Amino acid sequence: MIKLAAWNVRGLNSVGHQEAVVQLVREHGIQFLGLIETRVGQVNVQRTRAHLLRNWSWFDDYTGPGGRIWIAWNSLEVGVEVLRVETQLIHCQVTNKRTHTDCLITVVYGECSLILRRELWAGILSLADEVPEEPWLLLGDFNTVLDSSEVYGRAANTGASMEEFRATIAALDLVHLPCTGCPFTWHNCSEGSRSLLKRLDRMVVNEMWLVK
């Protein structure tokens, strides 16, 4: 399979964040990368990428503000064909050039709004008709949790959001890949009684991904 990652970098304009991306790729041998919430203005895209993975191929979507999702890949090792672009996802077919095998990868960055995230769920459900026999992985920041165990800290009203997320996952028979380390991927940067942690980032796959 392909070595891949997605990261909500919360801005790529600083040298420190750019160096962290390069280090991530080098340390883990990443071949396909989703970068979320880049906050890079469209006029600064080329200048920013000059400090990143210079020999890689890139695709971005600026239909939304601030370059919500970028994808990058090592074109010596993998080929990428972008199949669909929406405000909250980029869906593509990825080919491992060494093994000549294909898979489908969807990089996700969900909106903060419950109402707007319904467009994401609808988009994911519509993709399912296109991938019945293909290994499919969805990864990124879904901006919601799956259940209350993925929230730690002060109370948060996540009931309706959790139900809609679970319903989407169940409708497609998707499986959550296990993770190691801290189970929470987001913190509100507050302390004491106001502190709140959530697991907003994850990878989910279909059965074909597990089989192959």
N, C-alpha and C positions, 0 to 999 in steps of 0.2 A: 504493500500500500504506500501511499504518498505521505510524507511527513508534513504536517500542516499545523497551523495555529491561527487564532484570531485574538486580537487584543484591543480593548477600548483604551486608547492611549491618552485620552483627555487632552489632546493637543499635540501637534508634531512640530510646532514652530521653534521650540527650544532645542539647543544642541544636546542637552542631557537626554531628552526623550528620543531624539534621533539616534544617539549612540546606543541607547538601550534596545532599540529595535534591531540594530545591526548585531549587537551582542546576542540577542535572543536567537536570531537566525543562525549565527555561527556556532553557538554552543549546542544547538539542538538539530542542526542540519536541516532546517526548515526548507521545504521546496515550494510551498504555497502559503501565502499569508494574507489574512484579512485585517485591515487596520480600520478601526471604528472611531468616530468622533475626532477626526484629525484637526478640525478647526483651522485648516489651511485655506486661505482665500484662493480662488481659482487663478488669480494672476501670479500667485507665489508657488504654484504646484511644481514647476520645473526646477526652481531654485531649491525647494525643499528636498526633492528627490535626488538632487545632485549630492546630497549629504547622506543618502541612505544606501540602497542596493543598486548601484549604478548600472550593473550589467543585467538587471532583471527587466521583465516586461510589467506594464502597469495598466490598470483600468480603474476609472473612478466614475462617480455619479454626482454631478453638481445640479441636478434638478431640485435637490433640497439644499438647505443652507450649510455652508461650511464644509463641504465634502464629507458627508456623513459616512460613506463607506468607500474605502479604497481596497483593491485587491492587487497582489503582486505575486509573481512566480518566476522561478528560475527556468528560463526558457530552454536551457540546455538539457534539463531533466524532465520537464513536464510541458505539455501543451494545454492551452486553455481556450475554450470557445464560450463566450458569454451568450447565454440563451435568453435571459430575461432580466430587466432592470426595473425595479420599483423603488419608491422612496425609502422603504424599510428593508430591502433585500437586493442582493445581486446573486443570480442563479447561473451556474455555468457547468459545462462538461470539462472534466480534467482528464488528460491522458498521461499515463506514466510511459515515457518514451523508452525506458529500459525493458519493461515487461509488456508493453503494448496493450495495457488494460485501461479501461475507462471507468470513471465514476462521476456522479453528480454531486456538486458541492454548492450549498446555499449559505452565503454569509449574511447574517441578520443583525440589524440594529433597530430594535423596537422603539417606537415613540413612547414618551413618558405618559401620554394621555391614554386612558382606558379606551376612549372612543376611537382615537386614531389607530390604536393597536388592533382594532377589529379589522382594519384594512390589511394588516400583516397576516392575521389568521386566515382571512379570505384568500390572500395571495398564496399562502403555503398550501391550503387545501386545494386550490386550483392547480398547483404544480404536481400534485399527486397523480393526476391523470396522465402526466407525461413521463412518469418514472416507474411504471409497474414492475419492470424486470431489470432495473438498473440499481446498483449500489448507490445509496443517497445518504449524504451527511449534511446536517444543518448545524451551524455553529455561530456563536457570537453573543451579543448582549440583547436578550429578549425583553429586558426592562420589566420583568415581572417574575415572581417566584411560583414554584409549583405547589407548595404546601407550606403550612405554618412553621415546619421545622427548618425552613430556609430563611427564616427571619429571626434575628436575635437583637433584643433591645426594646425600646419603647414601642408601644402598641401602634400598629399601622393597619389601615383599612385596606386589605388586599383580597377580600372574599370573592367579589365578582371577577376580578382579574385572574385569580387562581383558577376559578371554575372554567373560564373561557380558554385559558392556556391548557388545562388538563383535557378539556373536550377536544381541542385540536390535536393534541398528542395521541389521545385514544382513538380518534377517528382514523388516523393514519397508521396505527399500530407502531408508532415510533418508540425506540428504546433509548434511555439515557445512558450514555457511556459513563463509567465510574470515574471519579477524580481522586487525587491524592492531595495532601496538604490541607490548608485551611478551606473549609467548605464555603466560606463567604467570599464573594468577589467584589463587593461594593460596601463602602462605609461613608456615612454622612459627615465625617470629619468633626463630629461633636464628641464631647466627653460626658462622663457621669450618666445621669438619668436621661439625657437627650441623645445618647449614643445609639446608633442603629446600624446593623449589618444585615446584608441580604446576599443571597446567591442569585445574581441576575444573568450570569454568563454560563453557558453550557454547550455540550455537543449532544445531539440526538441523531439516531440513525434508523434506517429501515432494516428489515430482516435480510435483504439481499446484501447489505453491507457486512453483516455479521457472518453470513455464509461465505462470502468471497474474501 
